[in-house]
Amino acid sequence: MTTTTAVLVLATLIAAAIDIRTRRIPNLLTGALAFAALAVHVPQGLAPALTAVASMCAAFALGSFAFSAGWFGGGDVKLIAACCGLVSFPGSVSLVLFVLIAGGFLALVTAALRGRLFALVRSTAAVAVHGAPVEKNALPYGVAIAAGSITYAVSTFVPALRLPI
């Protein structure tokens, strides 16, 4: 595991623990992670640094859309953007897909454990068909971000887990 991947996993595990306890992801953590992304890529040259910044900006822009739709919290968006900057492109695409898969899985498991699986499916179908608002999510998404980051980290040295992108 590279140092960058270790920082990714450690930061997202810390974010998940804080998110579980407080339902917030601190700006200090996301800012430090974004700074770490720059610290990793700037010494590699202008092109890698700009690619990392572009990855952060793209993730933040798409995440802002998801935030305005009520799908993610602001801290989640900032954390995902900083993570995307850290792994840069094309790793950021795989990372986001792993995070979304982990989020979907955790939402299904949480809903099933709470006896709300049917309500979740109904709400998701309403969003897909009518664009109806999603009911308030009780899942701290920092957990999904950490799970997706761990899966991404494992996929860097287990070829069978790599996404064909």
C-alpha contacts under 8 A as a table, 3 or more apart, distances in Angstrom:
res1	aa1	res2	aa2	distance
1	M	5	T	6.22
1	M	6	A	6.51
1	M	153	A	7.26
1	M	156	T	7.88
1	M	157	F	7.66
2	T	5	T	5.23
2	T	6	A	6.20
3	T	6	A	4.97
3	T	7	V	6.13
4	T	7	V	5.14
4	T	8	L	6.23
4	T	40	V	7.57
4	T	86	L	6.98
4	T	87	V	7.40
5	T	8	L	4.93
5	T	9	V	6.23
5	T	87	V	7.62
5	T	153	A	5.98
6	A	9	V	5.21
6	A	10	L	6.03
6	A	153	A	7.92
7	V	10	L	5.14
7	V	11	A	5.89
8	L	11	A	5.37
8	L	12	T	6.15
8	L	83	C	6.53
8	L	86	L	7.25
8	L	149	S	6.80
9	V	12	T	5.28
9	V	13	L	6.04
9	V	146	A	6.63
9	V	149	S	5.85
9	V	150	I	5.91
9	V	153	A	7.40
10	L	13	L	5.17
10	L	14	I	6.23
11	A	14	I	5.15
11	A	15	A	6.14
11	A	29	L	7.47
11	A	33	L	7.29
12	T	15	A	4.84
12	T	16	A	6.00
12	T	79	L	7.98
12	T	142	G	7.03
12	T	143	V	7.97
12	T	145	I	6.51
12	T	146	A	4.66
12	T	149	S	7.11
13	L	16	A	5.03
13	L	17	A	6.23
13	L	143	V	7.57
13	L	146	A	5.38
14	I	17	A	5.19
14	I	18	I	6.25
15	A	18	I	5.16
15	A	19	D	5.90
15	A	25	I	5.85
15	A	26	P	7.75
15	A	29	L	7.47
15	A	142	G	5.88
15	A	143	V	7.87
15	A	146	A	7.71
16	A	19	D	4.95
16	A	20	I	6.04
16	A	25	I	7.92
16	A	140	P	7.48
16	A	141	Y	7.62
16	A	142	G	4.30
16	A	143	V	4.65
16	A	144	A	7.99
16	A	145	I	7.57
16	A	146	A	6.29
17	A	20	I	5.26
17	A	21	R	6.38
17	A	142	G	7.87
17	A	143	V	7.68
18	I	21	R	5.16
18	I	22	T	5.84
18	I	23	R	7.16
18	I	24	R	6.78
18	I	25	I	6.48
19	D	22	T	5.28
19	D	23	R	4.35
19	D	24	R	4.88
19	D	25	I	5.57
19	D	140	P	5.75
19	D	141	Y	7.61
19	D	142	G	5.81
19	D	143	V	7.59
20	I	23	R	5.70
20	I	140	P	5.80
20	I	142	G	7.68
20	I	143	V	7.61
23	R	140	P	6.10
24	R	75	G	6.53
25	I	29	L	7.44
25	I	30	T	7.72
25	I	75	G	4.95
25	I	76	D	6.88
25	I	79	L	7.69
25	I	142	G	7.43
26	P	29	L	5.48
26	P	30	T	6.68
26	P	75	G	6.86
27	N	30	T	5.12
27	N	31	G	5.77
27	N	75	G	7.11
27	N	78	K	7.95
28	L	31	G	5.13
28	L	32	A	6.01
29	L	32	A	5.16
29	L	33	L	6.18
30	T	33	L	5.04
30	T	34	A	6.14
30	T	75	G	7.84
30	T	78	K	6.20
30	T	79	L	5.22
30	T	82	A	6.18
31	G	34	A	5.06
31	G	35	F	6.12
31	G	82	A	7.52
32	A	35	F	4.99
32	A	36	A	6.07
33	L	36	A	4.89
33	L	37	A	6.23
33	L	79	L	7.96
33	L	82	A	5.73
33	L	83	C	7.08
33	L	86	L	7.44
34	A	37	A	5.02
34	A	38	L	6.52
34	A	81	A	7.93
34	A	82	A	4.55
34	A	83	C	7.38
34	A	85	G	6.62
34	A	86	L	7.05
35	F	38	L	5.15
35	F	39	A	6.13
36	A	39	A	4.85
36	A	40	V	6.09
36	A	86	L	7.04
37	A	40	V	5.23
37	A	41	H	6.29
37	A	52	A	7.19
37	A	82	A	7.12
37	A	83	C	7.82
37	A	85	G	5.43
37	A	86	L	4.13
37	A	87	V	7.67
38	L	41	H	5.22
38	L	42	V	5.62
38	L	49	A	6.59
38	L	52	A	7.38
38	L	53	V	7.70
38	L	85	G	7.61
38	L	86	L	7.54
39	A	42	V	5.78
39	A	43	P	7.13
40	V	43	P	6.64
40	V	44	Q	7.51
40	V	86	L	7.45
41	H	44	Q	5.25
41	H	45	G	7.05
41	H	48	P	5.69
41	H	49	A	4.79
41	H	52	A	6.92
42	V	45	G	5.54
42	V	46	L	6.59
42	V	48	P	7.02
42	V	49	A	4.86
44	Q	48	P	6.19
44	Q	49	A	7.17
45	G	48	P	5.81
45	G	49	A	6.30
46	L	49	A	5.17
46	L	50	L	6.04
47	A	50	L	5.19
47	A	51	T	6.07
48	P	51	T	5.02
48	P	52	A	6.17
49	A	52	A	5.17
49	A	53	V	6.25
50	L	53	V	5.02
50	L	54	A	5.96
51	T	54	A	4.99
51	T	55	S	6.09
51	T	88	S	6.35
51	T	89	F	6.46
52	A	55	S	5.02
52	A	56	M	6.30
52	A	84	C	7.40
52	A	85	G	4.55
52	A	86	L	6.81
52	A	87	V	7.48
52	A	88	S	4.49
52	A	89	F	6.73
53	V	56	M	5.08
53	V	57	C	6.11
53	V	85	G	5.97
53	V	88	S	7.88
54	A	57	C	5.01
54	A	58	A	5.97
54	A	85	G	7.69
55	S	58	A	5.23
55	S	59	A	6.11
55	S	81	A	7.39
55	S	84	C	5.68
55	S	85	G	5.37
55	S	88	S	5.65
55	S	89	F	6.09
55	S	92	S	6.81
56	M	59	A	5.23
56	M	60	F	6.01
56	M	81	A	4.60
56	M	82	A	5.91
56	M	83	C	7.69
56	M	84	C	5.48
56	M	85	G	4.62
56	M	88	S	7.77
57	C	60	F	5.02
57	C	61	A	6.01
57	C	81	A	6.97
58	A	61	A	5.11
58	A	62	L	6.17
58	A	81	A	7.76
59	A	62	L	5.29
59	A	63	G	5.76
59	A	77	V	7.69
59	A	80	I	6.87
59	A	81	A	4.86
59	A	84	C	6.80
60	F	63	G	4.89
60	F	64	S	5.88
60	F	77	V	6.20
60	F	78	K	6.54
60	F	80	I	7.65
60	F	81	A	5.14
61	A	64	S	5.12
61	A	65	F	6.60
62	L	65	F	5.22
62	L	66	A	6.50
63	G	66	A	4.91
63	G	67	F	6.00
63	G	72	F	7.55
63	G	77	V	5.07
63	G	78	K	7.99
63	G	81	A	7.80
64	S	67	F	4.84
64	S	68	S	6.07
64	S	74	G	7.76
64	S	77	V	6.78
65	F	68	S	5.15
65	F	69	A	6.30
66	A	69	A	5.07
66	A	70	G	6.33
66	A	71	W	5.25
66	A	72	F	5.92
67	F	70	G	5.01
67	F	71	W	5.62
67	F	72	F	4.81
67	F	73	G	5.81
67	F	74	G	6.36
67	F	77	V	7.23
68	S	71	W	7.60
69	A	72	F	7.97
69	A	133	P	7.59
70	G	73	G	7.29
70	G	133	P	7.51
70	G	134	V	6.96
71	W	134	V	7.26
72	F	76	D	6.19
72	F	77	V	6.72
72	F	141	Y	7.58
73	G	76	D	5.22
73	G	77	V	6.48
74	G	77	V	5.14
74	G	78	K	6.31
75	G	78	K	5.13
75	G	79	L	6.03
76	D	79	L	5.13
76	D	80	I	6.13
76	D	141	Y	6.60
76	D	142	G	6.44
76	D	145	I	7.96
77	V	80	I	5.26
77	V	81	A	6.14
78	K	81	A	5.08
78	K	82	A	6.16
79	L	82	A	5.18
79	L	83	C	6.13
80	I	83	C	5.02
80	I	84	C	6.11
80	I	96	V	7.55
80	I	145	I	7.18
81	A	84	C	5.07
81	A	85	G	6.32
82	A	85	G	5.07
82	A	86	L	6.30
83	C	86	L	5.01
83	C	87	V	6.41
83	C	92	S	7.62
84	C	87	V	5.34
84	C	88	S	5.45
84	C	89	F	7.60
84	C	91	G	7.53
84	C	92	S	4.63
84	C	93	V	7.98
84	C	95	L	7.27
84	C	96	V	7.75
85	G	88	S	4.78
85	G	92	S	7.41
87	V	90	P	7.96
87	V	91	G	5.42
87	V	92	S	5.74
88	S	91	G	5.72
88	S	92	S	5.42
89	F	92	S	5.21
89	F	93	V	6.88
90	P	93	V	5.66
90	P	94	S	7.22
91	G	94	S	5.35
91	G	95	L	6.13
92	S	95	L	4.91
92	S	96	V	6.06
93	V	96	V	5.34
93	V	97	L	6.29
93	V	165	I	7.98
94	S	97	L	5.14
94	S	98	F	6.13
94	S	152	Y	7.01
94	S	162	R	7.93
94	S	163	L	6.40
94	S	165	I	7.57
95	L	98	F	5.14
95	L	99	V	6.16
95	L	148	G	6.47
95	L	149	S	6.37
95	L	152	Y	5.66
96	V	99	V	4.99
96	V	100	L	6.11
96	V	148	G	7.52
97	L	100	L	5.12
97	L	101	I	6.13
97	L	148	G	7.86
98	F	101	I	5.13
98	F	102	A	6.07
98	F	147	A	7.97
98	F	148	G	4.54
98	F	149	S	7.25
98	F	151	T	6.67
98	F	152	Y	6.61
99	V	102	A	5.07
99	V	103	G	5.99
99	V	144	A	5.77
99	V	145	I	5.13
99	V	146	A	7.71
99	V	147	A	6.81
99	V	148	G	3.95
99	V	149	S	6.83
100	L	103	G	4.95
100	L	104	G	6.14
100	L	144	A	7.51
100	L	148	G	7.45
101	I	104	G	5.17
101	I	105	F	6.17
101	I	148	G	7.48
102	A	105	F	5.09
102	A	106	L	6.01
102	A	144	A	5.16
102	A	145	I	7.51
102	A	147	A	6.13
102	A	148	G	5.67
103	G	106	L	5.15
103	G	107	A	5.99
103	G	141	Y	6.83
103	G	143	V	8.00
103	G	144	A	4.71
103	G	145	I	7.47
104	G	107	A	5.11
104	G	108	L	6.21
105	F	108	L	5.19
105	F	109	V	6.21
106	L	109	V	5.10
106	L	110	T	5.91
106	L	139	L	7.96
106	L	144	A	6.89
107	A	110	T	5.15
107	A	111	A	5.96
107	A	139	L	6.86
108	L	111	A	5.16
108	L	112	A	6.04
108	L	117	L	6.65
108	L	120	L	7.76
109	V	112	A	5.11
109	V	113	L	6.12
110	T	113	L	5.18
110	T	114	R	6.22
110	T	139	L	7.57
111	A	114	R	5.14
111	A	115	G	6.05
111	A	116	R	4.67
111	A	117	L	4.69
111	A	120	L	6.74
112	A	115	G	5.03
112	A	116	R	5.80
112	A	117	L	4.81
113	L	116	R	7.60
114	R	117	L	7.72
115	G	118	F	7.93
116	R	119	A	5.21
116	R	120	L	6.21
117	L	120	L	5.10
117	L	121	V	6.25
118	F	121	V	5.13
118	F	122	R	6.06
119	A	122	R	5.04
119	A	123	S	5.99
120	L	123	S	5.11
120	L	124	T	6.04
121	V	124	T	5.13
121	V	125	A	6.08
122	R	125	A	5.14
122	R	126	A	6.18
123	S	126	A	5.06
123	S	127	V	6.34
123	S	132	A	7.90
123	S	134	V	6.14
123	S	135	E	7.02
124	T	127	V	5.15
124	T	128	A	6.24
124	T	134	V	7.20
125	A	128	A	5.01
125	A	129	V	6.04
126	A	129	V	5.21
126	A	130	H	5.44
126	A	131	G	6.44
126	A	132	A	5.56
127	V	130	H	5.48
127	V	131	G	4.17
127	V	132	A	4.70
127	V	133	P	6.48
127	V	134	V	6.72
128	A	131	G	5.96
129	V	132	A	7.93
134	V	137	N	7.86
140	P	143	V	6.08
140	P	144	A	7.79
141	Y	144	A	5.12
141	Y	145	I	6.35
142	G	145	I	4.94
142	G	146	A	6.14
143	V	146	A	5.13
143	V	147	A	6.14
144	A	147	A	4.96
144	A	148	G	5.95
145	I	148	G	5.12
145	I	149	S	6.03
146	A	149	S	4.98
146	A	150	I	6.12
147	A	150	I	5.15
147	A	151	T	6.20
148	G	151	T	5.05
148	G	152	Y	6.05
149	S	152	Y	4.91
149	S	153	A	6.07
150	I	153	A	4.98
150	I	154	V	6.16
151	T	154	V	5.12
151	T	155	S	6.04
152	Y	155	S	5.01
152	Y	156	T	6.47
153	A	156	T	5.38
153	A	157	F	7.53
154	V	157	F	5.81
154	V	158	V	6.07
154	V	161	L	7.66
155	S	158	V	4.82
155	S	159	P	6.22
155	S	160	A	7.42
155	S	161	L	4.88
155	S	162	R	5.21
156	T	159	P	7.06
156	T	162	R	7.13
158	V	161	L	5.81
158	V	162	R	7.17
159	P	162	R	5.36
